[in-house]
Amino acid sequence: MNFQLYPWVFCLFNQRRQHIFSILPLRIFIFTLSLMFMCNQVQGQLNDDRPYNVLFIASDDLNNHLGSYGHPLVKSPNIDKLAEMGVLFEKAYCQYPQCSQSRVSIMTGLRPDTTLVYDLKTNFRDNIPTVTTLPQLFKENGYFVARSGKIFHYGVPGDIGTNGLDDPQSWHEVANPKGRDKADEHLLTNYTPKRGLGSSLSFLAADGGDEEQTDAMVADEAIRMMKAHVDEPFFIAAGFFRPHCPYIAPKKYFDLYPLEAIKLPEEPEGHLEDIPKPAFWTHPLYWDLTESQRKEVIRAYYASVSFVDAQVGRLLDALEELGLADHTIVVFWSDHGYHLTEHGQWKKQSLFEESARVPFYISAPGMEGNGKPSRRVVELIDMYPTLASLCGLEAPAYLAGKDLSPLLRNPETDWDYPALTQVRRLPDDFMGRAVRTERWRYIEWDEGKRGAQLYDHDIDPKEFNNLANNPEFVRVREKLKKLLRD
């Protein structure tokens, strides 16, 4: 019996036991205390036995330039908090370095060659109509399931405020906020005016507060949903649009990054000479921006990251205020990485590390690995089986990913699964495919007919030295080639 639960009773008992005994038989007194204790214990068991909630947080086009991944400049204290709450995956990789293709793989648990989604327009239901999506699994198992913002694909910024390429079967409720950022697009500074706004290098240090911006409204709606369903299990997804271009954030976030503090990547001269032509998506290199313009764009990107970070903080604070933090699994991810002029590239759609690698965190209550990073190679398609496992749901047998629960218990446990990433090249219509192990990245273009790349990450983490044609590494290349083909 926990005597600290009811101190007033025992104080009364000790101080006035003669009076108590005169009005209340000892047996009744003990029975009353026992009943109160058992009710407390039963309530505790009910709380412990209810299903875990899931807060599923996505950021669009976010790379690993975050404090918890070791970036010296970017301020991301709220996202970094997730590394303390759970497990940060240092080597997490997308299946396709573009928005829709990656998100479909995440939400279905299937690789692009199964979903057959290789562009930004295809609805995956046209190819695999009976697939059960990740949120749909929770919906079919009694959870309240909802999203706010971008989870399946939206064209950004054009589709903000609409359903985009959403999947209605996946949700009970959806919210599609549209903020001041849409109305202010005419104020943008745009260094690539010939490109569509959704793939431009454009930015705005916005007037007004956070609450006027779409992503703050995304957080508002997600918090409203949590409050409305605090007493039932929920799967609530909050999909932030930034730092996807145009890079728009309130001015105070730009002020965090003085232009003189922005550093461009330092890369050895001539390191691009032995790279196959299909490896490059940005033509010409840097899109011909000057060094000063590049720094301005990077500053705007970082400002957008810190703005998103503030909204993540609001979600985590809401969990605490609602008393849900100890019973909610929090997942944070980005759909792919993002180039900020490394290898002369901007944005995504390459198979270099900067484009394929993503920030990825899972915080699950009671896991022994919480607060420790994992250096094991994982994939975004691993989210589906992992969340199903953590919540005791039976996942579809056809899923391509792995349950990461062993790594949540021990982030350094034995784990020997590679990560596969692919990207399509038009107009010739062929694939580039990459396999990433803990040490190596190997890439083939058009099954090797248009070139290959091989990098030793133990000594070359920035991928400056292509070893694919080095005879000393023939055996390594053949082993990785087999792994990629298998």
N, C-alpha and C positions, 0 to 999 in steps of 0.2 A: 504493500500500500504506500502511495506517495503522499506523505504527510504534509508536503509543501503545497499541495493543491488547495487545501482548505485551512490556512493558518488560523483564521478567526475561530473555527470550531475548536481547535486544540488549545488555543489561548483561553477560550471560554471554559473548556473542560478543565484545564489546569488550575485556573484561578477560582472557579466557582463550582468545583466538582460536587461539593456537598449539596448545593442547591439543585444542581442538575439531577443528582441521584434521587432527590426527594420528589422530583416531578416527572422523571423519565426513567423507566427501568433500564438497566444496563444493556439488556439484550436488544431493546428497541433502538437504543443509541448506537450500538455497534452495527445493527442491521442498516440503519439510516446511512451511516458513514460508508458502509460497504456498497450500498446501492448507488450512492453518489459517485463512488470510485469506479464502479463497473460501468456506469453511464459514460463517464469520461473516457474510459478505455475503449468502449464500443465506438464512441464518436471518433476517437483517434484511428481506430482500425478502418472505419468507413472512409476517413480522409485519405489514409494510406492506400486503400484499395481502389480508389477511383482512378480512371485512366489518366495518363499524362496528357496535358495540353501540348500543342505544338505552335510555336511562333516562328514563322518561316519568312525570313527577311532576305530580299534580293536587292542588289545594287547593279545598275546597268553600266557596262563598260568600265568596271573598276579593276585596276591592276593591283599589284602587291606593294604599291608605294604607300605603306601604312606604318605607323610607329611600331606595332607589334611584329611586323615583318622586318624591322630593322632600318626603316627609312629615317635618315637623320633630320629631315625637314618637315614632313607632313604631320599635321596635328590631327590625330584621330583617337582621342581618349576613350570614347564610348565603344567604338568597335574594338579597340585594344582591350577593353574590359572583358570582352568575350574570351580572350585568351586566358584570362585569370579564372573565369567562370567554368570554362570547358577545355576543349582540346583545339589548338590551332594546328592545321595541317600545312606543313611547310612545302610539301610537294603535291599539290592538288592540281588536276588538269581537266580542261574541258574536252568534250568530244568533237566540237567543231567551233572554230573561233569566229563565229558570227551569231547574232542574237537569236533568231527564230530556231535555227538548226540546233543550237546548244540547248535552248529552253525545252524544246520538244523532247530531246534525249533525257534531260533531267526529269521531266514530268511523266514520261512514259517508262523510264528505266531501260530504254533501248538505244542502240547505236544508230547513227545516221543511215547506215546501209540497211537497217531494218525498217526504220521509219520512212525512208526514201524522201526525207525532207532535206533538200540541198540548196534551197533559196529562201527568200523572205516572204513569199506569197503562198506557198503550198500549205493547205490545211491538212494536218496529219490524219484527221478522220477520213479523208478521202482515200488514204492508203491503208490505214489500219483502223477501220471503223469500230471494232469491238474491244479495243485495248482499254484497260482500266488505268486511269491516270493516278498519280500519287494522291492528290486531294480526293479524287473519286473513291479510292479505297477507304479513306477515313469517313467520307460521307456515307458509304454503304455499311459502315460499322458503328453508326450511331453518333458520330461527332457532328457538331455544328461546323460547317466548312465555308469559309468566305475569303475573298481577296479584296485588297485595296491597291489600286495602281497596276503596274506592269509585272505580270508573272509569265503568262504566255506572251507571244510577240505583239508589240505595238510598233508601228513606224513612228520614230521620234524625230522631230516633235509633231509631225502631222497628225498622228492618231491620238494625241493626248486629249482626254475628255471623252473618248469613245471606248467601245469594247475591244477595238483592235482585232487581232486574230485569236480571240479568246475561245475557251472551250466551255460552253454553258453547262455541259453535263458534270463538270467538276465542282460546281459551287452551289450553295444555298443562296448566297448573297454576294453581290459585287458592288464596288464603288469606283467611279471613274472621275476623280477630281480634275479640275482644270484651273490653274492659277494665273497670276499676273505675268508669269514668264511667257505665256502664249501671247498675251496682248502686247508685250514689250519687244517682240521679235524685230520690229522695225528699227529698234535702237541698237541692234547688234553691231559690233565691229567684226567684219568678216574678211579674213585674209585669203579665202578661196571662193570668191563669188561665182565662179563657173561651176562649182559643185552644188549638188542638192544640199539643202540645209542640214539634212540628217547625216551627211558625211562630210560636213564642212569643218573648218577651223575657225569658229566664230564664238564670240563671248560677250558677256555683259555683266558689269558690276552693278547690280540692280538697286534702285531706290526701294525704300520700304523695309518691312520686317519679314522674318521667316514665314509668318502665318499667311502671307499673300502668295507664296510660291506653291506650286503643285505638290512638291514632295512633302512640305509641311502638312498639306491637306491630306495626303496619303497617310501620314502618321495619325492625324486627327481621326480619320475614319477607322483605322485599325484599332485605335484606343477605344473609340465608341463601341466597336464590335466586341472587344474584350469585356468592357463594362456590362454590355447587354447580355452577355452569355457567361458571366463569371461563375455561375453555379452549374454549368454543364461542360463536358469535355469539348474542346474546340481545336480546330486547325485553322489558324488565321494567317494569311499570307500578306505581307506588306512589300510591295514592289516599287522601289524608288527609281526614278527616271535618270537622275544624275549619278555619276558625272558624264553621262552621254551628252554629246554636243547637241545643240549649242550649250556652251558652258556658262550657265546662268546661276548666280548666287548673290545674295545681298552683299553690299559693299564691305561689311565688316569682315567677311571671310576672305576677301581679296587683301584686306589690310594685314592679315596674318602672314602674308608672303611678300615682303618687299622684293621688287624686281631684281635687285642686286644679290639677293639670296638664292635665286634660281640658278642651278648648275646644269649645263648641258652634259650629256654622256661623253666621257672621254674614251675614245676608241682608237686603236692603232691604225696607222695609215696603211692602206692597201688590204685591209682584212676582208673586203667584199669581193676581191678579184676572183677567188676560186669558188664563189657561190653560184649555183645554178640560177638561171634567169627566172624560172617560175617561183623561186623563193621570195621574190620581191613583189609586193602589192602596190607600194607607193612609187609611182612614176610621174615625174622624175624624183630623185631622192629629195626628201624633205619638202616636196612640192614647191621647191624653190623659195621657201621662206628664208629671210635673213636670220642671223643669230638672235637679234633683238626681237623679231617677231616670234621666233620659236619660244623664247623665254616668256613672252606675254601669254602665249597659248598655254604653256605648261603651268604658269601661275594661275590662270583661270581654271584649269583642270583641278589643281590642288584646292582652290577655293571651293569648287563644287564638291570635292571629296569631304572637306571639313563641314560643309553645309549638310550633306547626307549624314555624316557622323553625328551631328547634333540631333537629327531626327531619330536616329537609332537610340540615342540616349533617352529620348522621350519615351520610346517604347519600353525600354528596360526599366525606367522609372515607374511607368504605369504597372508593369508586372509586380513591382515591389509594393506600390500603393494599394493594389488590389489583393495582396496576399497570395499571389500566384507564382512567385519566383521559384519557390521550392518544389513546385509541381508542374513546371513547364519546361519542355525541351526547346531550346532556342538554336536555330540554324541560321547562319549568315553566309551568303555566297554571292559571287558575281558570275555572270554567264560566260565570260572569257577574260583574257588579259587585255593589255592595251599598250601599244607602242607610243612612247614620247620621244621619238627621233632615234631610238636605238637602231643600228643597221640602216640608218637613213629612212626609217619607216614611221608612219603615223598609224594610229588606231589598231585594228585587228587584221584578220584574214591572212595571217602568216603562220608558219609552223615554228618560228623561233620561240624560245622560252618565254619571252615577254608577252607574247600573244596567246600561247597555249596555257600558261600557268595562271592560276586564279587564287584569290583569297577565299578561305573556306574554314569555318569554325562550327563546331557542334558543342553545345553545353547541355548535358543531360544530368539531372539530379542524381547524386549518389555514386557517380562513376569515380573509380580510384584514380583515373588519369587526369581528372580535372585540374587545370592549372599548369599542365605540362604540354609542350609541343610534341608533335609526331613528325619524324623525318621520313616516314614511309610514303611510298608513291600511292596516291589514291586518285579516283576519278569522280566527276560530278554525278555520274549515273549510280554511284554507290549510295547516294542519299536515300533513294527510294527503299531498297531493302533494309537499310539501317533504321530509318524511322519506323517502318513496319515492325521490325524486330523489337525496338525499344518500347513500342506501344502494344506489343502482344498481338499484332494483327498478322494474318496469314497473307503474305505477299504472293503475287502471281509467280508461278514456277518459271516463266519465260524471261524473267528479268536478267539483264546482262551484267549488272553490278554486283558488288560484294557487300555483305553486312560488315560495317566498320566497328561493331560493338567490341570486338577484342582490342582494337586500338584505343577505344574510349576507356577501357579498363587498364590497359598497359600500352601507352603510345609507342613503346619501343619493342613490342612483341614481334616475333618472326612474321614476316609478311613479304611475299615474293610475287606480287601481281604487278605487271607493267600497266602503263597508261597509254591509250591510243587516241590520237587526234588526227583529224583529216580535214582537208579543205579542197574545194573544187576550183578549177581554173578554166575560165572561158576566154575566148570563144572556142578554143580547141576541145573543150569539155573533157578534161582528164583530172585525176585526183592526185593530190599530194597526201602522203600518209606518214605519220611519225609515231614511233614507239619510244617511250621514256621509261627507263629503269632508274634505280637510285643513283647509278653512276653515269649512264650513257643516254644520249638522245640520238636516234637514227631516223633519217628522213629520206623517203624516195618520192620522186616526181614521175608520174606516169609509169609506175612499177619499175623505176630506175632508168627508163629509156631517156628521160630528160634530166637526168642528174640525181645526185644523192648528197647527203650531208651527214657527218658523224662528229659528235662532240663528246669530249671527256669532261664531265662536270666536276670531277675531283680536282682538276687543275685548270679548267677553262669554263667557269660558270656563266660567263657572258657570251660564250659561243663565238669566239674570234678565230679559232683555228679549225678549219674543216679537215678532218682526217679520213674522209671517205675514200680518197684515192691514194692514201699512204699505204704502201705494201706491208708495213709493220702491223697494220690493224686489219688485215684481211680476215683473220679468224673471228675477230670481234664483230666485224661487219656481217659476216655470214651468219653468225649466231643471232644477231639482231634482225637480220633479214628474215630468218626462219620464224622468229618470234612474231614479227609483224605479219607475215603471211598466215601463220597459224591462227 
